[in-house]
């Protein structure tokens, strides 16, 4: 099952690469590349594929370099609820996951919320919440506001020697890592987005954090 999911993701991502929005943030500590893409893959709109890839290059400390690919294949039960299966690769191994897809788009289409609450089926299991929030109100026929938040939180569900108790909400044994990627700027004809951005990271048991601030440019084919 693990290999089947990985093969599906690998087959579809290169096929759709030309349609993926590409973003780069030039920050004070890192250069951060982000691609994400979502598309219906059947005529009935029941199945859709989502991928998110990130590559961060740190200017001084290579331990902060980051490469990750996240993918989810979703079967839509309703317009706002689906069942997802997929996983992530972070430079060492592929970890499968299963969970839900929750989404919302307002009537104007300028506010959207997309979340993937999943369980990671690794040797040590954990809960992961990946989400997107975007608000792009139109200013005129050419320009609109562009604002977006990508966030992810990972919490251990299994007991380990480092986290033997379920201290978080009585369900989770430890906080592993959280990220928040914030972008605010302008959108030109829904083709180019640019502005200021900030990346925030919180690490194991909230014992450290990391911030990266800069300017971003995003191209939407």
C-alpha angles and dihedrals in degrees: 000000000000092000093045093055092047092050091051092052094046092050097050102040097063090043091059099034093113091061097050118114108236124207135182127190117198102204138178091254106018146019107229124197119195132183125176132169140174128188141164109245101191133055094244094055092235097118124051134169125219126190133179123185127181133184121183125185116197117211097216113010117049091194087075092056109116136194122175141156122196123188135177131184109203134196109203116226093176136353090276105028132061142157114243136197127178137092148215141266120207104178098283112052144347115256116197122218141187130197146100141311117219119184142170134185122181124230093263092050092229097107122058136168123191125177137175114197104187143163115233110223098211126135085271106039123221142174119243129191115195119180148166129206119185133177118183111165115185118246097183139324091296109030137047138167115264119204127158141167123196113188138175134181126186122196127180117240098182124075116246135177087260094048111024098157133063095237098155113078088325089281109074131056101203146354110246106179142333131191135190120190111191125189127180125174146089135311121216113204090325088285106088128033124183140163142097126328143186132199120202127188130184118190140204113334089348090283094136143016140196134203132192123185129187150103125304137203122195128188121200113195 
